[in-house]
Amino acid sequence: MSYEAFADFYDALTSNIDYSAWAEHLLRLFERHGQNPKLLLDLACGTGSLALELMDKRPDMEMICADGSEAMLSIARQKSLDAGKDLLFLHQSMQNIDLYGTVDGAVCTLDSLNHLVREEDVRRTLERVSLFLEPGCFFLFDVNTPYKHREILGNHAFVYDLPQVYCVWQCSYQEKKMEVSIDMDFFAKHGASYTRSGECFKERAYEHPTLCRWLGEAGLEVLEVLDGLTLDPPQEHTQRLVYVTRKM
């Protein structure tokens, strides 16, 4: 997926996400397990908002930011330049990540793994992360739960009326696959007129035991599974799981 149309409005449509809180939570989880990454991989980095927050909080840390969307990366690069941050950006998909060497920490956030709807792509992503992660170092990631796909996204529609864009977000849920098809229509505002564009993609939820099995097969040990941006265990209505895993 290029996410070319989505990239133009991604930051506006995700302005409700507290990237500072996300960065604090991830760093807290690393520290909680005695980890202090010096070279961190941000997989599926999007427009770079999380990476910039992580760099603000850990200026001594170097970062590699990879994404399969050149449109997203273009925005991330410009934001990095504007902020005076030195990040390495790679145009690589999650399942085909190929680094020059190893890293001592990796993150993949905001349900990026859910965008992989083929099981083999999820498994390959975990294998590739494990390949480039130093033994004993940590990979932190999150996923949307089956509950969120079924009850929150489901067959619902969402409308965003923002200063620069009017967006209609229509979801269609397939129970058997726990998969949500998302159709987005963007109406960019230009005075009294609009320019229309669109994006279509899918997100798939995966059961916890399945993910644990794939992680183990990839050489990643699950240490904790948490309820979103908390240190609490998941509940029945948890919408986002955060996995803390270690390279064996």
C-alpha positions as CSV (number, residue, x, y, z in Angstrom):
1,M,0.0,0.0,0.0
2,S,1.3,3.4,-0.9
3,Y,-1.1,5.4,1.3
4,E,-0.4,8.3,-1.0
5,A,-3.8,10.0,-0.5
6,F,-3.9,9.2,3.2
7,A,-0.4,10.6,3.8
8,D,-1.5,14.1,2.8
9,F,-4.0,14.2,5.7
10,Y,-2.6,11.6,8.1
11,D,-1.3,14.1,10.6
12,A,-4.5,16.1,10.6
13,L,-6.7,12.9,11.0
14,T,-4.5,11.5,13.8
15,S,-4.0,14.8,15.8
16,N,-5.9,13.2,18.7
17,I,-3.0,10.7,19.2
18,D,-0.7,11.7,22.1
19,Y,2.6,10.8,20.6
20,S,4.4,12.2,23.7
21,A,2.5,9.7,25.9
22,W,3.3,6.9,23.4
23,A,7.0,7.7,23.5
24,E,7.0,7.9,27.3
25,H,5.2,4.6,27.5
26,L,7.6,2.8,25.2
27,L,10.7,4.2,26.9
28,R,9.2,3.2,30.3
29,L,8.7,-0.3,29.1
30,F,12.3,-0.6,27.9
31,E,13.5,0.8,31.3
32,R,11.2,-1.5,33.2
33,H,13.1,-4.4,31.8
34,G,16.6,-2.9,32.1
35,Q,16.9,-1.9,28.5
36,N,18.5,1.3,27.2
37,P,18.5,1.1,23.4
38,K,21.2,3.1,21.6
39,L,20.0,2.3,18.1
40,L,16.2,1.9,17.8
41,L,14.2,0.7,14.8
42,D,10.8,2.3,14.3
43,L,9.1,-0.1,11.9
44,A,6.2,1.4,9.8
45,C,7.1,4.8,11.1
46,G,4.5,6.7,9.1
47,T,5.1,10.5,9.1
48,G,7.7,10.2,11.8
49,S,5.7,11.8,14.7
50,L,6.6,9.1,17.2
51,A,10.2,8.9,16.2
52,L,10.6,12.7,16.7
53,E,9.0,12.4,20.2
54,L,11.4,9.5,21.1
55,M,14.4,11.6,19.9
56,D,13.2,14.5,22.0
57,K,13.1,12.3,25.1
58,R,16.3,10.4,24.3
59,P,18.6,12.7,22.3
60,D,21.5,10.3,22.8
61,M,19.6,7.5,20.9
62,E,20.0,6.9,17.2
63,M,17.0,5.9,15.1
64,I,16.3,4.0,11.9
65,C,12.8,4.7,10.6
66,A,11.3,2.4,7.9
67,D,8.0,2.6,6.1
68,G,6.6,1.1,2.9
69,S,5.0,4.3,1.8
70,E,7.2,6.8,0.1
71,A,4.5,9.4,0.5
72,M,4.6,9.0,4.3
73,L,8.4,9.0,4.4
74,S,8.5,12.2,2.4
75,I,6.5,14.0,5.1
76,A,8.6,12.4,7.8
77,R,11.8,13.5,6.2
78,Q,10.6,17.1,6.0
79,K,9.4,17.1,9.6
80,S,12.8,15.7,10.7
81,L,14.6,18.5,8.8
82,D,12.3,21.1,10.3
83,A,13.0,19.8,13.8
84,G,16.7,19.6,13.2
85,K,16.8,15.8,14.0
86,D,19.1,13.4,12.3
87,L,17.1,10.2,11.6
88,L,17.8,7.5,9.0
89,F,14.8,6.9,6.8
90,L,14.4,3.7,4.8
91,H,11.7,3.0,2.2
92,Q,11.1,-0.6,3.2
93,S,7.9,-2.6,4.0
94,M,7.6,-4.3,7.3
95,Q,7.9,-7.8,5.9
96,N,10.9,-6.9,3.8
97,I,13.0,-5.0,6.3
98,D,16.6,-5.2,5.4
99,L,19.1,-3.4,7.6
100,Y,22.9,-2.8,7.3
101,G,23.4,-4.4,10.7
102,T,21.7,-5.1,14.0
103,V,19.8,-2.8,16.4
104,D,19.4,-3.1,20.1
105,G,15.7,-2.2,20.2
106,A,12.7,-2.1,17.9
107,V,9.1,-0.7,18.0
108,C,6.1,-1.0,15.7
109,T,3.1,1.0,16.8
110,L,-0.4,2.3,16.1
111,D,-1.8,-1.1,14.8
112,S,0.7,-1.2,11.9
113,L,0.9,-5.0,12.1
114,N,-2.9,-5.1,11.6
115,H,-2.4,-3.7,8.2
116,L,-0.8,-7.0,7.2
117,V,-3.8,-9.1,6.3
118,R,-1.8,-12.2,5.1
119,E,-0.6,-14.4,7.9
120,E,2.7,-15.1,6.0
121,D,3.4,-11.4,6.0
122,V,3.0,-11.1,9.7
123,R,5.2,-14.1,10.3
124,R,7.8,-12.8,7.9
125,T,7.8,-9.4,9.6
126,L,8.5,-11.0,13.0
127,E,11.2,-13.1,11.5
128,R,12.9,-10.1,9.9
129,V,12.7,-8.0,13.1
130,S,14.2,-10.9,15.0
131,L,17.0,-11.3,12.5
132,F,18.2,-7.7,12.9
133,L,17.7,-7.5,16.7
134,E,20.6,-8.2,19.0
135,P,20.0,-11.3,21.3
136,G,18.5,-10.2,24.6
137,C,17.1,-7.0,23.2
138,F,13.5,-6.0,23.0
139,F,10.8,-5.6,20.3
140,L,7.7,-3.6,21.5
141,F,4.6,-3.5,19.3
142,D,0.8,-3.1,19.5
143,V,-2.2,-4.5,17.7
144,N,-5.9,-3.8,17.6
145,T,-7.9,-6.6,19.3
146,P,-10.6,-8.7,17.7
147,Y,-13.0,-6.8,20.1
148,K,-12.1,-3.4,18.6
149,H,-12.5,-4.7,15.0
150,R,-15.8,-6.3,15.8
151,E,-17.4,-3.7,18.1
152,I,-15.7,-0.3,17.6
153,L,-14.8,-0.4,13.9
154,G,-17.3,-3.0,12.8
155,N,-19.6,-1.8,10.0
156,H,-19.5,1.8,11.3
157,A,-18.9,5.1,9.5
158,F,-16.9,8.0,10.9
159,V,-16.9,11.6,9.7
160,Y,-14.1,14.1,10.3
161,D,-14.7,17.8,9.5
162,L,-11.3,19.4,9.9
163,P,-10.1,22.9,8.7
164,Q,-8.1,21.4,5.8
165,V,-10.1,18.3,4.9
166,Y,-13.6,16.6,5.2
167,C,-13.2,12.9,5.6
168,V,-15.7,10.1,5.4
169,W,-14.4,6.8,6.9
170,Q,-16.5,3.7,6.1
171,C,-15.7,0.3,7.7
172,S,-17.0,-3.1,6.6
173,Y,-16.3,-6.0,8.9
174,Q,-15.8,-9.7,8.0
175,E,-16.3,-11.8,11.1
176,K,-14.7,-15.0,9.8
177,K,-11.4,-13.2,9.0
178,M,-11.7,-10.6,11.8
179,E,-10.9,-8.2,9.0
180,V,-12.1,-4.6,8.5
181,S,-12.2,-3.1,5.0
182,I,-11.7,0.7,5.3
183,D,-12.8,3.1,2.5
184,M,-11.8,6.7,3.0
185,D,-12.9,9.6,1.0
186,F,-11.1,12.9,1.4
187,F,-12.4,16.3,0.4
188,A,-9.5,18.8,0.6
189,K,-10.8,22.3,1.1
190,H,-9.7,25.1,-1.2
191,G,-11.7,28.1,-0.3
192,A,-15.3,27.4,-1.5
193,S,-14.3,24.3,-3.5
194,Y,-13.1,20.8,-2.8
195,T,-10.7,18.3,-4.3
196,R,-11.7,14.7,-3.8
197,S,-9.3,11.7,-3.3
198,G,-9.7,8.3,-1.7
199,E,-7.9,5.4,-0.1
200,C,-8.9,1.8,0.5
201,F,-7.1,-0.7,2.8
202,K,-7.8,-3.5,5.2
203,E,-6.8,-4.3,8.8
204,R,-6.9,-7.8,10.3
205,A,-7.0,-8.7,13.9
206,Y,-5.1,-11.8,15.2
207,E,-5.8,-13.9,18.2
208,H,-3.3,-13.6,21.1
209,P,-2.4,-17.4,21.1
210,T,-1.7,-17.2,17.4
211,L,0.6,-14.2,17.8
212,C,2.4,-15.8,20.7
213,R,3.1,-18.9,18.5
214,W,4.4,-16.9,15.6
215,L,6.6,-14.8,18.0
216,G,8.1,-18.0,19.5
217,E,8.8,-19.4,16.0
218,A,10.6,-16.2,15.2
219,G,12.8,-16.4,18.3
220,L,10.9,-13.7,20.2
221,E,9.8,-14.4,23.8
222,V,6.7,-12.7,25.1
223,L,7.4,-11.1,28.5
224,E,4.3,-9.0,28.9
225,V,1.1,-8.1,27.2
226,L,-0.5,-4.9,28.4
227,D,-3.7,-2.9,28.0
228,G,-2.8,0.0,25.7
229,L,-0.9,2.8,27.4
230,T,-1.1,1.3,30.8
231,L,0.8,-1.3,32.9
232,D,-2.4,-3.3,33.4
233,P,-3.2,-6.7,32.0
234,P,-5.8,-6.8,29.1
235,Q,-9.5,-6.9,29.9
236,E,-12.5,-8.2,28.0
237,H,-13.0,-4.9,26.3
238,T,-9.4,-3.9,25.7
239,Q,-9.0,-2.3,22.3
240,R,-5.2,-2.3,21.9
241,L,-2.7,-4.8,23.2
242,V,1.0,-3.8,23.7
243,Y,3.4,-6.7,23.5
244,V,6.8,-6.7,25.2
245,T,9.0,-9.3,23.6
246,R,12.7,-10.2,23.8
247,K,15.0,-11.8,21.3
248,M,16.0,-15.2,22.6
